[in-house]
């Protein structure tokens, strides 16, 4: 793809020009598209504050996103964040999720190369920590612990990452009491696309494999040794095996709503993974790719090796993008904030994909943190009236050049293994009895006495 076309497409998608506003919403001061753009803009900045959004809007940072007679910087009068908060709450959750899916598909095209015969997506799950505000405790209850009651609420997160670009192609947010397997089935049936899903042992169950085939895709999952022995029907497993078989649902397998309880044709593969510097490991894999000539066992082992990228992508989402915890006050806002944060993450991944395509490299060779800082620095200038279109194209060209140069360092020596130990022991605080509000009142009473 030529650089000029890449710049045009990225500018078009970063400004949400391909999206259509939700039906039934009339144009207020904060339009739905402007609100969503600033919702994403928040997660690109080092500090995700509402005051920074209002300051940038008054400065004219989004004037070019609105018609000339309805410039936001000319109409906004107050420095309070109330109007922007109300605009975020008015955004329909389904529309925000549809925008996330649409932008993910569009940004995937920035790779500049046609999709392979069978695109690969990586399934992985994690958790998100929430404060018990509003209805959050009912929608996302706390995790069961040995303590009588936990303060933090926990949400379970499932994301499907593109293996070649790292873009989040699908995501779900649910209660901690909903399993990752049930969420994977729901995500696959809703997506209904022809891709190869890679999953670890947590996804190596019949319901996930059945959902992948029923949605038009394929699956390559790792099995536990006990499940592989049960499928093979033998007590002892060989060192190497590539056997076609039918995976029938047992009495212990759950059949989700919408799943057909049919047998899944596939191959059970037992292979020994050899990696220099590591101990040999025996892997038990099941795949629905029944063509052994097109997908031999060594090729499937190589494909399963990509699954570790999902762990690295989640580390970026939670640590670099700071999506591991939410300060939202309602369950609906938690979900919308999560999808907006993933859209910001996808914009960075899309820029990395476009930059790597110009140099012929891989997006995994670029630094996500450096590219995010570059995008956050330039994106505040792209849609101001004071910037001409020629200057805007110049800044985009500079952004693409700098992003392609933001390579990860090549280490001459591998990192040393660090001991999992601490210098100092953690401070031991007394256990709290009762609620936190009661403890605050008791502390205040003791301070008044002293």
C-alpha positions as a Markdown table, in Angstrom:
| # | Residue | x | y | z |
|---|---|---|---|---|
| 1 | Unk | 0.0 | 0.0 | 0.0 |
| 2 | Unk | 1.5 | 3.4 | -1.0 |
| 3 | Unk | 2.5 | 5.7 | 2.0 |
| 4 | Unk | 0.0 | 8.4 | 0.8 |
| 5 | Unk | -2.9 | 6.0 | 0.9 |
| 6 | Unk | -1.8 | 4.7 | 4.3 |
| 7 | Unk | -1.8 | 8.2 | 5.7 |
| 8 | Unk | -5.2 | 9.0 | 4.2 |
| 9 | Unk | -6.7 | 5.8 | 5.6 |
| 10 | Unk | -5.2 | 6.3 | 9.0 |
| 11 | Unk | -6.3 | 9.9 | 9.2 |
| 12 | Unk | -9.8 | 8.9 | 8.1 |
| 13 | Unk | -10.1 | 6.1 | 10.6 |
| 14 | Unk | -8.5 | 8.0 | 13.5 |
| 15 | Unk | -11.1 | 10.8 | 13.0 |
| 16 | Unk | -13.9 | 8.2 | 13.0 |
| 17 | Unk | -15.0 | 9.5 | 9.6 |
| 18 | Unk | -16.2 | 6.0 | 8.6 |
| 19 | Unk | -18.6 | 5.7 | 11.5 |
| 20 | Unk | -22.3 | 6.7 | 11.6 |
| 21 | Unk | -23.8 | 8.2 | 14.7 |
| 22 | Unk | -26.4 | 6.2 | 16.7 |
| 23 | Unk | -29.9 | 6.5 | 15.5 |
| 24 | Unk | -32.4 | 8.6 | 17.4 |
| 25 | Unk | -29.7 | 11.0 | 18.9 |
| 26 | Unk | -30.1 | 14.6 | 18.0 |
| 27 | Unk | -27.0 | 16.9 | 17.7 |
| 28 | Unk | -26.2 | 18.5 | 21.1 |
| 29 | Unk | -23.2 | 20.5 | 22.1 |
| 30 | Unk | -21.2 | 17.2 | 22.4 |
| 31 | Unk | -22.1 | 15.1 | 19.4 |
| 32 | Unk | -21.9 | 11.3 | 19.7 |
| 33 | Unk | -18.9 | 11.1 | 17.3 |
| 34 | Unk | -17.0 | 13.9 | 19.1 |
| 35 | Unk | -17.8 | 12.4 | 22.4 |
| 36 | Unk | -16.5 | 9.0 | 21.3 |
| 37 | Unk | -13.4 | 10.5 | 19.8 |
| 38 | Unk | -12.5 | 12.3 | 23.0 |
| 39 | Unk | -13.4 | 9.1 | 24.9 |
| 40 | Unk | -10.6 | 7.4 | 22.9 |
| 41 | Unk | -8.4 | 10.5 | 23.1 |
| 42 | Unk | -8.4 | 10.2 | 26.9 |
| 43 | Unk | -6.7 | 6.7 | 26.8 |
| 44 | Unk | -4.0 | 7.9 | 24.5 |
| 45 | Unk | -2.9 | 10.6 | 26.9 |
| 46 | Unk | -0.6 | 9.9 | 29.9 |
| 47 | Unk | -3.3 | 11.2 | 32.3 |
| 48 | Unk | -6.9 | 10.1 | 31.5 |
| 49 | Unk | -8.6 | 13.1 | 33.2 |
| 50 | Unk | -11.9 | 14.7 | 32.2 |
| 51 | Unk | -10.3 | 18.2 | 32.8 |
| 52 | Unk | -7.8 | 17.5 | 30.0 |
| 53 | Unk | -10.6 | 16.7 | 27.6 |
| 54 | Unk | -12.5 | 20.0 | 28.3 |
| 55 | Unk | -9.2 | 22.0 | 28.1 |
| 56 | Unk | -8.4 | 20.5 | 24.7 |
| 57 | Unk | -11.9 | 21.0 | 23.5 |
| 58 | Unk | -11.8 | 24.7 | 24.5 |
| 59 | Unk | -8.4 | 25.0 | 22.8 |
| 60 | Unk | -10.0 | 23.8 | 19.5 |
| 61 | Unk | -8.6 | 20.3 | 19.4 |
| 62 | Unk | -11.7 | 18.8 | 17.8 |
| 63 | Unk | -13.0 | 21.8 | 15.7 |
| 64 | Unk | -12.4 | 20.1 | 12.4 |
| 65 | Unk | -14.6 | 17.2 | 13.5 |
| 66 | Unk | -17.6 | 19.5 | 13.6 |
| 67 | Unk | -19.2 | 21.7 | 10.9 |
| 68 | Unk | -17.9 | 25.2 | 10.6 |
| 69 | Unk | -21.0 | 26.8 | 12.1 |
| 70 | Unk | -20.9 | 24.4 | 15.1 |
| 71 | Unk | -17.3 | 24.5 | 16.3 |
| 72 | Unk | -17.1 | 23.0 | 19.7 |
| 73 | Unk | -14.5 | 25.6 | 21.0 |
| 74 | Unk | -16.8 | 28.4 | 20.0 |
| 75 | Unk | -19.9 | 27.0 | 21.7 |
| 76 | Unk | -18.5 | 25.5 | 24.9 |
| 77 | Unk | -18.6 | 28.1 | 27.6 |
| 78 | Unk | -18.0 | 26.3 | 30.9 |
| 79 | Unk | -14.8 | 24.7 | 32.2 |
| 80 | Unk | -16.8 | 22.1 | 34.1 |
| 81 | Unk | -16.7 | 18.5 | 33.0 |
| 82 | Unk | -20.4 | 17.8 | 33.6 |
| 83 | Unk | -21.5 | 18.2 | 30.0 |
| 84 | Unk | -18.9 | 15.7 | 28.8 |
| 85 | Unk | -19.7 | 13.2 | 31.5 |
| 86 | Unk | -23.4 | 13.4 | 30.5 |
| 87 | Unk | -22.5 | 13.0 | 26.9 |
| 88 | Unk | -20.5 | 9.8 | 27.7 |
| 89 | Unk | -23.5 | 8.4 | 29.6 |
| 90 | Unk | -25.8 | 9.1 | 26.7 |
| 91 | Unk | -23.7 | 6.9 | 24.3 |
| 92 | Unk | -25.5 | 3.6 | 23.7 |
| 93 | Unk | -23.3 | 0.7 | 24.8 |
| 94 | Unk | -24.2 | -1.4 | 21.7 |
| 95 | Unk | -23.2 | 1.4 | 19.4 |
| 96 | Unk | -19.8 | 1.9 | 21.2 |
| 97 | Unk | -19.2 | -1.9 | 20.8 |
| 98 | Unk | -20.2 | -1.8 | 17.1 |
| 99 | Unk | -17.8 | 1.1 | 16.6 |
| 100 | Unk | -15.0 | -1.0 | 18.3 |
| 101 | Unk | -15.6 | -3.9 | 16.0 |
| 102 | Unk | -15.9 | -1.7 | 12.9 |
| 103 | Unk | -12.6 | 0.1 | 13.6 |
| 104 | Unk | -10.8 | -3.1 | 14.4 |
| 105 | Unk | -11.8 | -4.5 | 10.9 |
| 106 | Unk | -10.8 | -1.3 | 9.2 |
| 107 | Unk | -7.4 | -0.9 | 11.0 |
| 108 | Unk | -6.6 | -4.5 | 10.1 |
| 109 | Unk | -6.4 | -3.4 | 6.5 |
| 110 | Unk | -3.4 | -1.1 | 7.3 |
| 111 | Unk | -1.2 | -4.2 | 7.2 |
| 112 | Unk | -1.0 | -3.5 | 3.4 |
| 113 | Unk | -1.1 | -7.2 | 2.5 |
| 114 | Unk | -4.0 | -9.5 | 1.7 |
| 115 | Unk | -5.3 | -11.7 | 4.5 |
| 116 | Unk | -3.9 | -15.3 | 4.4 |
| 117 | Unk | -6.1 | -18.2 | 3.5 |
| 118 | Unk | -6.9 | -18.6 | 7.2 |
| 119 | Unk | -6.3 | -15.6 | 9.5 |
| 120 | Unk | -5.1 | -16.5 | 13.0 |
| 121 | Unk | -6.6 | -14.9 | 16.2 |
| 122 | Unk | -5.4 | -15.5 | 19.7 |
| 123 | Unk | -7.8 | -16.1 | 22.6 |
| 124 | Unk | -6.9 | -15.1 | 26.1 |
| 125 | Unk | -8.7 | -13.9 | 29.2 |
| 126 | Unk | -7.8 | -11.7 | 32.2 |
| 127 | Unk | -9.5 | -9.7 | 34.9 |
| 128 | Unk | -10.3 | -6.0 | 35.6 |
| 129 | Unk | -10.5 | -4.4 | 39.0 |
| 130 | Unk | -13.4 | -2.1 | 39.9 |
| 131 | Unk | -14.6 | -0.1 | 42.8 |
| 132 | Unk | -18.0 | -0.9 | 44.2 |
| 133 | Unk | -19.8 | 2.2 | 43.0 |
| 134 | Unk | -23.5 | 2.3 | 41.9 |
| 135 | Unk | -24.6 | -1.0 | 40.4 |
| 136 | Unk | -21.1 | -2.3 | 39.8 |
| 137 | Unk | -21.3 | -4.7 | 42.8 |
| 138 | Unk | -24.5 | -6.3 | 41.3 |
| 139 | Unk | -23.1 | -6.6 | 37.7 |
| 140 | Unk | -19.5 | -7.5 | 38.7 |
| 141 | Unk | -19.5 | -9.0 | 42.2 |
| 142 | Unk | -16.3 | -9.4 | 44.2 |
| 143 | Unk | -14.3 | -12.6 | 43.9 |
| 144 | Unk | -14.9 | -15.2 | 46.6 |
| 145 | Unk | -12.0 | -15.2 | 49.1 |
| 146 | Unk | -11.3 | -16.6 | 52.5 |
| 147 | Unk | -12.2 | -13.2 | 54.0 |
| 148 | Unk | -15.8 | -12.4 | 54.9 |
| 149 | Unk | -16.1 | -9.6 | 52.3 |
| 150 | Unk | -13.8 | -8.2 | 49.6 |
| 151 | Unk | -13.8 | -4.5 | 48.8 |
| 152 | Unk | -12.8 | -4.7 | 45.1 |
| 153 | Unk | -15.2 | -5.9 | 42.4 |
| 154 | Unk | -13.7 | -8.0 | 39.6 |
| 155 | Unk | -14.8 | -8.3 | 36.0 |
| 156 | Unk | -13.7 | -11.0 | 33.7 |
| 157 | Unk | -12.3 | -10.0 | 30.3 |
| 158 | Unk | -11.9 | -12.0 | 27.1 |
| 159 | Unk | -10.1 | -10.6 | 24.0 |
| 160 | Unk | -9.3 | -12.1 | 20.6 |
| 161 | Unk | -6.1 | -10.6 | 19.2 |
| 162 | Unk | -5.0 | -10.7 | 15.6 |
| 163 | Unk | -1.8 | -12.8 | 15.6 |
| 164 | Unk | 0.0 | -10.7 | 12.9 |
| 165 | Unk | -0.8 | -7.2 | 14.0 |
| 166 | Unk | -1.8 | -7.5 | 17.7 |
| 167 | Unk | -5.1 | -5.6 | 17.1 |
| 168 | Unk | -8.0 | -6.6 | 19.4 |
| 169 | Unk | -10.6 | -8.0 | 16.9 |
| 170 | Unk | -13.2 | -8.9 | 19.5 |
| 171 | Unk | -13.7 | -8.5 | 23.3 |
| 172 | Unk | -16.2 | -9.3 | 26.0 |
| 173 | Unk | -16.7 | -8.1 | 29.6 |
| 174 | Unk | -18.6 | -10.2 | 32.1 |
| 175 | Unk | -19.0 | -11.2 | 35.7 |
| 176 | Unk | -16.2 | -13.1 | 37.4 |
| 177 | Unk | -18.7 | -16.0 | 37.8 |
| 178 | Unk | -19.0 | -16.4 | 34.0 |
| 179 | Unk | -16.3 | -18.7 | 32.7 |
| 180 | Unk | -13.8 | -17.8 | 29.9 |
| 181 | Unk | -15.1 | -20.8 | 27.9 |
| 182 | Unk | -18.7 | -19.5 | 28.0 |
| 183 | Unk | -17.4 | -16.1 | 26.9 |
| 184 | Unk | -15.4 | -17.6 | 24.1 |
| 185 | Unk | -18.4 | -19.5 | 22.8 |
| 186 | Unk | -20.4 | -16.3 | 22.8 |
| 187 | Unk | -17.7 | -14.3 | 21.1 |
| 188 | Unk | -17.2 | -16.9 | 18.3 |
| 189 | Unk | -20.9 | -17.3 | 17.6 |
| 190 | Unk | -21.4 | -13.5 | 17.4 |
| 191 | Unk | -18.4 | -13.0 | 15.1 |
| 192 | Unk | -19.2 | -15.8 | 12.7 |
| 193 | Unk | -16.0 | -15.5 | 10.6 |
| 194 | Unk | -13.6 | -17.9 | 9.1 |
| 195 | Unk | -10.5 | -17.6 | 11.3 |
| 196 | Unk | -8.2 | -20.0 | 13.2 |
| 197 | Unk | -8.6 | -19.5 | 17.0 |
| 198 | Unk | -5.6 | -20.4 | 19.1 |
| 199 | Unk | -6.2 | -21.2 | 22.8 |
| 200 | Unk | -4.3 | -22.6 | 25.7 |
| 201 | Unk | -5.5 | -25.5 | 28.0 |
| 202 | Unk | -8.2 | -23.3 | 29.5 |
| 203 | Unk | -10.0 | -23.3 | 26.1 |
| 204 | Unk | -9.2 | -27.0 | 25.3 |
| 205 | Unk | -12.8 | -28.2 | 25.8 |
| 206 | Unk | -15.5 | -29.5 | 23.5 |
| 207 | Unk | -17.8 | -26.4 | 23.7 |
| 208 | Unk | -15.1 | -24.0 | 22.4 |
| 209 | Unk | -14.1 | -26.3 | 19.5 |
| 210 | Unk | -17.7 | -26.8 | 18.6 |
| 211 | Unk | -18.4 | -23.1 | 18.6 |
| 212 | Unk | -15.4 | -22.4 | 16.4 |
| 213 | Unk | -16.6 | -24.9 | 13.8 |
| 214 | Unk | -20.2 | -23.8 | 14.0 |
| 215 | Unk | -19.2 | -20.2 | 13.5 |
| 216 | Unk | -17.4 | -21.0 | 10.3 |
| 217 | Unk | -13.9 | -21.0 | 11.7 |
| 218 | Unk | -11.3 | -23.5 | 13.0 |
| 219 | Unk | -9.6 | -24.1 | 16.3 |
| 220 | Unk | -6.2 | -25.1 | 17.5 |
| 221 | Unk | -6.2 | -25.7 | 21.3 |
| 222 | Unk | -4.0 | -27.3 | 23.8 |
| 223 | Unk | -5.4 | -30.1 | 25.9 |
| 224 | Unk | -4.6 | -31.4 | 29.4 |
| 225 | Unk | -3.0 | -34.8 | 29.6 |
| 226 | Unk | -6.1 | -36.2 | 31.3 |
| 227 | Unk | -8.4 | -34.9 | 28.5 |
| 228 | Unk | -6.0 | -36.2 | 25.8 |
| 229 | Unk | -6.0 | -39.6 | 27.4 |
| 230 | Unk | -9.8 | -39.6 | 27.6 |
| 231 | Unk | -10.1 | -38.7 | 23.9 |
| 232 | Unk | -7.6 | -41.4 | 22.9 |
| 233 | Unk | -9.2 | -44.0 | 25.3 |
| 234 | Unk | -5.8 | -45.3 | 26.5 |
| 235 | Unk | -4.0 | -45.1 | 29.8 |
| 236 | Unk | -0.6 | -44.6 | 28.3 |
| 237 | Unk | 0.0 | -42.0 | 25.6 |
| 238 | Unk | 2.7 | -42.3 | 22.9 |
| 239 | Unk | 5.5 | -39.8 | 22.4 |
| 240 | Unk | 4.2 | -38.8 | 19.0 |
| 241 | Unk | 0.8 | -39.0 | 17.5 |
| 242 | Unk | -1.3 | -37.5 | 14.7 |
| 243 | Unk | -4.6 | -39.3 | 14.7 |
| 244 | Unk | -7.9 | -38.2 | 13.1 |
| 245 | Unk | -10.9 | -38.6 | 15.4 |
| 246 | Unk | -14.3 | -37.4 | 16.3 |
| 247 | Unk | -14.7 | -35.4 | 19.6 |
| 248 | Unk | -18.0 | -36.3 | 21.1 |
| 249 | Unk | -19.6 | -34.3 | 23.8 |
| 250 | Unk | -19.6 | -36.2 | 27.1 |
| 251 | Unk | -22.0 | -35.9 | 30.0 |
| 252 | Unk | -19.7 | -33.4 | 31.7 |
| 253 | Unk | -19.4 | -31.1 | 28.7 |
| 254 | Unk | -21.7 | -28.1 | 28.7 |
| 255 | Unk | -23.8 | -27.2 | 25.7 |
| 256 | Unk | -24.3 | -23.5 | 25.5 |
| 257 | Unk | -27.5 | -21.9 | 24.1 |
| 258 | Unk | -27.1 | -21.9 | 20.3 |
| 259 | Unk | -24.6 | -24.8 | 20.1 |
| 260 | Unk | -25.5 | -28.0 | 18.3 |
| 261 | Unk | -24.6 | -31.1 | 20.3 |
| 262 | Unk | -22.7 | -32.7 | 17.3 |
| 263 | Unk | -19.4 | -34.4 | 17.2 |
| 264 | Unk | -16.4 | -32.3 | 16.0 |
| 265 | Unk | -14.1 | -34.0 | 13.4 |
| 266 | Unk | -10.4 | -33.1 | 14.1 |
| 267 | Unk | -7.0 | -34.4 | 14.8 |
| 268 | Unk | -5.3 | -35.3 | 18.2 |
| 269 | Unk | -1.7 | -34.4 | 18.0 |
| 270 | Unk | 1.0 | -35.4 | 20.6 |
| 271 | Unk | 4.3 | -33.8 | 19.9 |
| 272 | Unk | 7.5 | -33.0 | 21.8 |
| 273 | Unk | 8.5 | -29.3 | 21.7 |
| 274 | Unk | 12.2 | -28.8 | 21.6 |
| 275 | Unk | 13.6 | -25.2 | 22.2 |
| 276 | Unk | 17.2 | -24.3 | 22.7 |
| 277 | Unk | 17.9 | -23.5 | 26.3 |
| 278 | Unk | 14.6 | -25.0 | 27.6 |
| 279 | Unk | 13.6 | -28.4 | 28.7 |
| 280 | Unk | 11.7 | -30.5 | 26.2 |
| 281 | Unk | 7.9 | -30.4 | 26.7 |
| 282 | Unk | 5.2 | -32.7 | 25.5 |
| 283 | Unk | 2.2 | -30.9 | 24.1 |
| 284 | Unk | -1.3 | -32.3 | 23.6 |
| 285 | Unk | -3.1 | -30.4 | 20.8 |
| 286 | Unk | -6.4 | -30.7 | 19.1 |
| 287 | Unk | -7.3 | -29.0 | 15.9 |
| 288 | Unk | -10.2 | -29.0 | 13.5 |
| 289 | Unk | -7.8 | -28.7 | 10.5 |
| 290 | Unk | -8.1 | -32.2 | 9.2 |
| 291 | Unk | -5.9 | -31.7 | 6.1 |
| 292 | Unk | -2.6 | -33.2 | 7.3 |
| 293 | Unk | -0.8 | -32.3 | 4.1 |
| 294 | Unk | -1.6 | -28.6 | 4.3 |
| 295 | Unk | -1.1 | -28.5 | 8.1 |
| 296 | Unk | 1.4 | -31.0 | 9.3 |
| 297 | Unk | 2.2 | -31.5 | 13.0 |
| 298 | Unk | 5.3 | -29.3 | 12.9 |
| 299 | Unk | 3.4 | -26.5 | 11.2 |
| 300 | Unk | 0.7 | -26.7 | 13.9 |
| 301 | Unk | 3.3 | -26.6 | 16.6 |
| 302 | Unk | 4.8 | -23.5 | 15.1 |
| 303 | Unk | 1.3 | -21.9 | 15.0 |
| 304 | Unk | 0.7 | -22.7 | 18.6 |
| 305 | Unk | 3.9 | -20.9 | 19.5 |
| 306 | Unk | 2.3 | -17.7 | 18.5 |
| 307 | Unk | -0.1 | -18.0 | 21.4 |
| 308 | Unk | 2.4 | -16.4 | 23.8 |
| 309 | Unk | 1.8 | -13.1 | 22.0 |
| 310 | Unk | -1.6 | -12.9 | 23.6 |
| 311 | Unk | 0.0 | -12.7 | 27.0 |
| 312 | Unk | 2.3 | -9.9 | 25.8 |
| 313 | Unk | -0.7 | -8.0 | 24.3 |
| 314 | Unk | -2.6 | -8.3 | 27.5 |
| 315 | Unk | 0.4 | -6.9 | 29.4 |
| 316 | Unk | 0.3 | -3.9 | 27.1 |
| 317 | Unk | -3.4 | -3.4 | 27.5 |
| 318 | Unk | -3.3 | -3.6 | 31.3 |
| 319 | Unk | 0.1 | -2.0 | 32.1 |
| 320 | Unk | 0.9 | 0.5 | 29.3 |
| 321 | Unk | -2.7 | 1.5 | 28.5 |
| 322 | Unk | -3.7 | 1.2 | 32.2 |
| 323 | Unk | -6.9 | -0.7 | 31.6 |
| 324 | Unk | -6.3 | -3.0 | 34.6 |
| 325 | Unk | -8.5 | -0.9 | 36.9 |
| 326 | Unk | -11.5 | 1.4 | 36.3 |
| 327 | Unk | -12.8 | 4.3 | 38.3 |
| 328 | Unk | -16.2 | 4.4 | 36.6 |
| 329 | Unk | -19.3 | 4.8 | 38.7 |
| 330 | Unk | -21.7 | 2.5 | 36.8 |
| 331 | Unk | -21.5 | -0.9 | 35.2 |
| 332 | Unk | -22.6 | 0.5 | 31.8 |
| 333 | Unk | -19.8 | 3.1 | 31.9 |
| 334 | Unk | -17.3 | 0.4 | 32.8 |
| 335 | Unk | -18.1 | -1.5 | 29.6 |
| 336 | Unk | -18.0 | 1.6 | 27.5 |
| 337 | Unk | -14.7 | 2.7 | 29.0 |
| 338 | Unk | -13.3 | -0.7 | 28.3 |
| 339 | Unk | -14.2 | -0.6 | 24.6 |
| 340 | Unk | -13.0 | 3.0 | 24.3 |
| 341 | Unk | -9.6 | 2.0 | 25.8 |
| 342 | Unk | -9.3 | -0.9 | 23.4 |
| 343 | Unk | -10.1 | 1.4 | 20.5 |
| 344 | Unk | -7.2 | 3.6 | 21.6 |
| 345 | Unk | -5.0 | 0.5 | 21.9 |
| 346 | Unk | -6.0 | -0.5 | 18.3 |
| 347 | Unk | -5.1 | 3.0 | 17.0 |
| 348 | Unk | -1.6 | 2.5 | 18.3 |
| 349 | Unk | -1.4 | -1.0 | 16.9 |
| 350 | Unk | -2.8 | 0.2 | 13.5 |
| 351 | Unk | -0.1 | 2.9 | 13.4 |
| 352 | Unk | 2.6 | 0.3 | 14.2 |
| 353 | Unk | 1.2 | -2.0 | 11.5 |
| 354 | Unk | 1.3 | 0.8 | 8.9 |
| 355 | Unk | 4.8 | 1.9 | 10.0 |
| 356 | Unk | 6.1 | -1.7 | 9.8 |
| 357 | Unk | 4.5 | -2.2 | 6.4 |
| 358 | Unk | 6.6 | 0.7 | 5.0 |
| 359 | Unk | 9.9 | -0.8 | 6.1 |
| 360 | Unk | 9.0 | -4.4 | 5.4 |
| 361 | Unk | 9.4 | -5.4 | 9.1 |
| 362 | Unk | 7.0 | -6.8 | 11.7 |
| 363 | Unk | 4.9 | -4.8 | 14.1 |
| 364 | Unk | 6.3 | -6.8 | 17.0 |
| 365 | Unk | 9.7 | -5.2 | 16.3 |
| 366 | Unk | 8.4 | -1.8 | 17.3 |
| 367 | Unk | 8.0 | -0.3 | 20.7 |
| 368 | Unk | 4.3 | 0.1 | 21.7 |
| 369 | Unk | 5.1 | 2.7 | 24.4 |
| 370 | Unk | 7.2 | 4.9 | 22.0 |
| 371 | Unk | 4.6 | 4.8 | 19.2 |
| 372 | Unk | 1.8 | 5.6 | 21.7 |
| 373 | Unk | 3.7 | 8.7 | 22.9 |
| 374 | Unk | 4.3 | 9.8 | 19.3 |
| 375 | Unk | 0.6 | 9.4 | 18.5 |
| 376 | Unk | -0.5 | 11.2 | 21.6 |
| 377 | Unk | 1.8 | 14.1 | 20.8 |
| 378 | Unk | 0.6 | 14.5 | 17.2 |
| 379 | Unk | -3.1 | 13.7 | 17.5 |
| 380 | Unk | -3.8 | 16.9 | 19.5 |
| 381 | Unk | -2.8 | 18.9 | 16.4 |
| 382 | Unk | -4.4 | 17.0 | 13.5 |
| 383 | Unk | -8.0 | 18.4 | 13.8 |
| 384 | Unk | -7.4 | 22.0 | 14.7 |
| 385 | Unk | -8.6 | 24.8 | 12.4 |
| 386 | Unk | -5.2 | 26.5 | 12.8 |
| 387 | Unk | -3.5 | 23.5 | 11.0 |
| 388 | Unk | -3.8 | 23.5 | 7.2 |
| 389 | Unk | -4.4 | 20.3 | 5.3 |
| 390 | Unk | -0.9 | 20.4 | 3.9 |
| 391 | Unk | 0.6 | 20.8 | 7.4 |
| 392 | Unk | -1.6 | 17.9 | 8.6 |
| 393 | Unk | -0.3 | 15.6 | 5.9 |
| 394 | Unk | 3.2 | 16.7 | 6.8 |
| 395 | Unk | 2.7 | 15.8 | 10.5 |
| 396 | Unk | 1.2 | 12.5 | 9.5 |
| 397 | Unk | 4.1 | 11.7 | 7.3 |
| 398 | Unk | 6.5 | 12.6 | 10.1 |
| 399 | Unk | 4.5 | 10.4 | 12.5 |
| 400 | Unk | 4.8 | 7.4 | 10.2 |
| 401 | Unk | 8.5 | 7.9 | 9.7 |
| 402 | Unk | 9.2 | 8.3 | 13.4 |
| 403 | Unk | 7.0 | 5.3 | 14.3 |
| 404 | Unk | 8.9 | 3.1 | 11.8 |
| 405 | Unk | 12.1 | 4.1 | 13.6 |
| 406 | Unk | 10.8 | 3.3 | 17.1 |
| 407 | Unk | 12.3 | -0.2 | 17.2 |
| 408 | Unk | 12.9 | -2.3 | 20.2 |
| 409 | Unk | 16.5 | -2.6 | 21.2 |
| 410 | Unk | 18.4 | -5.7 | 20.1 |
| 411 | Unk | 20.0 | -7.2 | 23.2 |
| 412 | Unk | 23.4 | -8.7 | 22.7 |
| 413 | Unk | 22.9 | -10.9 | 25.7 |
| 414 | Unk | 19.7 | -12.3 | 27.1 |
| 415 | Unk | 18.4 | -10.8 | 30.3 |
| 416 | Unk | 19.7 | -12.5 | 33.5 |
| 417 | Unk | 17.2 | -14.5 | 35.5 |
| 418 | Unk | 16.1 | -12.5 | 38.6 |
| 419 | Unk | 15.2 | -14.2 | 41.9 |
| 420 | Unk | 11.5 | -13.9 | 42.8 |
| 421 | Unk | 12.3 | -12.3 | 46.2 |
| 422 | Unk | 12.0 | -9.0 | 48.0 |
| 423 | Unk | 14.5 | -6.9 | 49.8 |
| 424 | Unk | 12.1 | -5.9 | 52.5 |
| 425 | Unk | 9.2 | -7.7 | 54.1 |
| 426 | Unk | 5.8 | -6.3 | 53.4 |
| 427 | Unk | 4.3 | -4.2 | 56.2 |
| 428 | Unk | 1.7 | -6.1 | 58.2 |
| 429 | Unk | -1.4 | -4.1 | 59.0 |
| 430 | Unk | -4.1 | -5.3 | 61.4 |
| 431 | Unk | -7.1 | -7.0 | 59.9 |
| 432 | Unk | -10.2 | -4.8 | 59.4 |
| 433 | Unk | -13.4 | -5.8 | 61.3 |
| 434 | Unk | -16.6 | -4.5 | 59.9 |
| 435 | Unk | -17.1 | -2.2 | 56.9 |
| 436 | Unk | -14.6 | 0.4 | 55.8 |
| 437 | Unk | -17.0 | 3.3 | 56.7 |
| 438 | Unk | -17.3 | 2.0 | 60.3 |
| 439 | Unk | -13.5 | 1.8 | 60.5 |
| 440 | Unk | -13.3 | 5.5 | 59.3 |
| 441 | Unk | -15.7 | 6.6 | 62.0 |
| 442 | Unk | -13.8 | 4.7 | 64.6 |
| 443 | Unk | -10.6 | 6.3 | 63.5 |
| 444 | Unk | -12.1 | 9.8 | 63.5 |
| 445 | Unk | -13.5 | 9.2 | 67.0 |
| 446 | Unk | -10.0 | 8.1 | 68.3 |
| 447 | Unk | -8.4 | 11.2 | 66.7 |
| 448 | Unk | -10.9 | 13.5 | 68.4 |
| 449 | Unk | -10.2 | 11.9 | 71.8 |
| 450 | Unk | -6.4 | 12.4 | 71.3 |
